[in-house]
Amino acid sequence: MRPELFAVVGTDCAAWEEAMDWLYIEQTQDGVEGYFCCTTSHPEETLEDVVAFAEQWCDLKGCSRDVKVIEISQETPSKQLISLT
């Protein structure tokens, strides 16, 4: 299952958002048509705020609040991704 929303919070979040955008552009060029993923980055917001944003997005779309948080870190959490499927 592919995510419908990819929201990123933390350090370098705009770069993660852009990487996901390019991934979907590349898939479309490879013949995978008809799929859209909304991407957002939230550099100045807390994880809790972005999770609330994702849940509100689910409510507006009429889908379940199946929000997944993925942490990417070395020694301390510096980047956190939110993927909604």
Summary of the structure (lengths in Angstrom):
residues: 85
radius of gyration: 13.1
end to end distance: 6.6
largest distance: 39.2
contacts: 224
relative contact order: 0.29
helix: 38%
strand: 31%
